[in-house]
Amino acid sequence: MRILVLGGVLVLMLVVGDAFGQTSRDSEAKTSSKEAQFSQNKHGAKKVFRQKEDQALKDYEILMKQNKKKYKKQAKEMEKPQYSDPSYFGHKKPPKKRPLGKRKMCKECGIVH
C-alpha cells in the first residue's frame, strides 16, 4: 500500500516538474536579447567607468591637499611653548612656583606646585 502511494506521489512530482520546465526556445530567445543588450552597452560602460575613475582620482587629490593643510596647521600648533616646553606641564601658561606651605594639587596635570 505504501509503495503505491509513494509511486503515485513520485509520478505526480515528475508531471508537475515537466509542466513548469523551460523549453529550448525560451532559453534561446532570452539569451539572444541579453547578448544584443550587452553588445550595445559595452562601449558606454567603459566610458562611464573611466569617468567614475577620473572623478575618484580628483576627489582623492582634493582630500590629500586638505590633509596636508591640516597636518601643517597641527605641526605649527605643536611648536607653541605650551606643547614643546617641558616646564609648562601641559598648561597654557607656566605654573606658578609657590612656597612649600602654600603648594596645592593641580587639577590639570596632577602635580603639586
C-alpha positions as a Markdown table, in Angstrom:
| # | Residue | x | y | z |
|---|---|---|---|---|
| 1 | Met | 0.0 | 0.0 | 0.0 |
| 2 | Arg | 2.8 | 2.4 | 0.9 |
| 3 | Ile | 4.7 | 1.6 | -2.3 |
| 4 | Leu | 1.6 | 2.6 | -4.4 |
| 5 | Val | 1.2 | 5.9 | -2.5 |
| 6 | Leu | 4.9 | 6.7 | -2.9 |
| 7 | Gly | 4.9 | 5.7 | -6.5 |
| 8 | Gly | 1.8 | 7.9 | -7.2 |
| 9 | Val | 3.5 | 10.9 | -5.4 |
| 10 | Leu | 6.6 | 10.4 | -7.5 |
| 11 | Val | 4.7 | 10.3 | -10.8 |
| 12 | Leu | 2.8 | 13.5 | -9.8 |
| 13 | Met | 6.0 | 15.3 | -9.0 |
| 14 | Leu | 7.5 | 14.4 | -12.3 |
| 15 | Val | 4.4 | 15.6 | -14.2 |
| 16 | Val | 4.3 | 18.9 | -12.3 |
| 17 | Gly | 8.1 | 19.4 | -12.8 |
| 18 | Asp | 7.8 | 18.8 | -16.5 |
| 19 | Ala | 4.9 | 21.2 | -16.9 |
| 20 | Phe | 6.9 | 24.1 | -15.3 |
| 21 | Gly | 10.1 | 23.1 | -17.2 |
| 22 | Gln | 11.8 | 25.5 | -19.6 |
| 23 | Thr | 11.8 | 24.8 | -23.3 |
| 24 | Ser | 14.8 | 25.3 | -25.5 |
| 25 | Arg | 13.0 | 28.0 | -27.5 |
| 26 | Asp | 12.6 | 30.1 | -24.3 |
| 27 | Ser | 16.2 | 30.0 | -23.4 |
| 28 | Glu | 17.4 | 30.9 | -26.9 |
| 29 | Ala | 15.1 | 34.0 | -27.0 |
| 30 | Lys | 16.3 | 35.2 | -23.6 |
| 31 | Thr | 20.0 | 34.6 | -24.4 |
| 32 | Ser | 19.9 | 36.4 | -27.8 |
| 33 | Ser | 18.3 | 39.5 | -26.3 |
| 34 | Lys | 20.8 | 39.6 | -23.5 |
| 35 | Glu | 23.7 | 39.3 | -25.9 |
| 36 | Ala | 22.3 | 42.2 | -28.0 |
| 37 | Gln | 21.8 | 44.4 | -25.0 |
| 38 | Phe | 25.4 | 43.6 | -23.7 |
| 39 | Ser | 27.0 | 44.5 | -27.1 |
| 40 | Gln | 25.1 | 47.8 | -27.1 |
| 41 | Asn | 26.1 | 48.8 | -23.6 |
| 42 | Lys | 29.7 | 47.5 | -23.8 |
| 43 | His | 31.3 | 50.7 | -25.1 |
| 44 | Gly | 29.2 | 53.0 | -22.9 |
| 45 | Ala | 30.1 | 51.1 | -19.8 |
| 46 | Lys | 33.8 | 51.7 | -20.4 |
| 47 | Lys | 33.2 | 55.4 | -20.8 |
| 48 | Val | 31.2 | 55.6 | -17.6 |
| 49 | Phe | 33.8 | 53.6 | -15.7 |
| 50 | Arg | 36.6 | 56.0 | -16.8 |
| 51 | Gln | 34.5 | 59.0 | -15.7 |
| 52 | Lys | 33.9 | 57.5 | -12.3 |
| 53 | Glu | 37.6 | 56.6 | -12.1 |
| 54 | Asp | 38.7 | 60.1 | -13.0 |
| 55 | Gln | 36.2 | 61.6 | -10.5 |
| 56 | Ala | 37.5 | 59.3 | -7.8 |
| 57 | Leu | 41.1 | 60.4 | -8.6 |
| 58 | Lys | 40.1 | 64.1 | -8.3 |
| 59 | Asp | 38.4 | 63.5 | -5.0 |
| 60 | Tyr | 41.5 | 61.7 | -3.7 |
| 61 | Glu | 43.7 | 64.6 | -4.7 |
| 62 | Ile | 41.4 | 67.1 | -3.0 |
| 63 | Leu | 41.4 | 65.0 | 0.1 |
| 64 | Met | 45.2 | 64.8 | 0.1 |
| 65 | Lys | 45.5 | 68.6 | -0.2 |
| 66 | Gln | 43.1 | 69.1 | 2.7 |
| 67 | Asn | 45.1 | 66.6 | 4.8 |
| 68 | Lys | 48.4 | 68.2 | 4.0 |
| 69 | Lys | 47.0 | 71.6 | 5.1 |
| 70 | Lys | 45.6 | 70.1 | 8.3 |
| 71 | Tyr | 48.9 | 68.4 | 9.3 |
| 72 | Lys | 50.8 | 71.6 | 8.6 |
| 73 | Lys | 48.5 | 73.5 | 10.9 |
| 74 | Gln | 48.9 | 70.8 | 13.6 |
| 75 | Ala | 52.7 | 71.0 | 13.3 |
| 76 | Lys | 52.6 | 74.8 | 13.7 |
| 77 | Glu | 50.3 | 74.5 | 16.7 |
| 78 | Met | 52.7 | 71.9 | 18.4 |
| 79 | Glu | 55.6 | 74.4 | 18.2 |
| 80 | Lys | 53.9 | 76.6 | 20.8 |
| 81 | Pro | 55.7 | 76.5 | 24.2 |
| 82 | Gln | 52.5 | 75.0 | 25.7 |
| 83 | Tyr | 53.3 | 71.8 | 23.9 |
| 84 | Ser | 57.1 | 72.0 | 23.2 |
| 85 | Asp | 58.5 | 73.4 | 26.5 |
| 86 | Pro | 58.5 | 70.7 | 29.3 |
| 87 | Ser | 58.3 | 73.4 | 32.1 |
| 88 | Tyr | 54.7 | 74.1 | 31.1 |
| 89 | Phe | 53.5 | 70.6 | 32.1 |
| 90 | Gly | 50.6 | 70.9 | 29.6 |
| 91 | His | 49.4 | 74.2 | 30.9 |
| 92 | Lys | 48.7 | 77.2 | 28.7 |
| 93 | Lys | 50.9 | 79.4 | 30.9 |
| 94 | Pro | 53.7 | 78.1 | 33.0 |
| 95 | Pro | 52.5 | 77.2 | 36.6 |
| 96 | Lys | 53.5 | 79.5 | 39.5 |
| 97 | Lys | 56.1 | 78.2 | 41.9 |
| 98 | Arg | 54.5 | 78.7 | 45.3 |
| 99 | Pro | 56.3 | 78.4 | 48.7 |
| 100 | Leu | 56.3 | 74.9 | 50.2 |
| 101 | Gly | 53.5 | 75.7 | 52.6 |
| 102 | Lys | 51.1 | 77.1 | 50.0 |
| 103 | Arg | 51.5 | 74.5 | 47.3 |
| 104 | Lys | 48.4 | 72.6 | 46.2 |
| 105 | Met | 47.5 | 69.8 | 43.9 |
| 106 | Cys | 46.9 | 70.9 | 40.3 |
| 107 | Lys | 43.7 | 69.5 | 38.7 |
| 108 | Glu | 45.1 | 69.9 | 35.2 |
| 109 | Cys | 48.3 | 68.0 | 35.4 |
| 110 | Gly | 48.2 | 66.2 | 38.8 |
| 111 | Ile | 51.4 | 67.7 | 40.1 |
| 112 | Val | 51.8 | 69.7 | 43.3 |
| 113 | His | 53.1 | 73.2 | 42.5 |
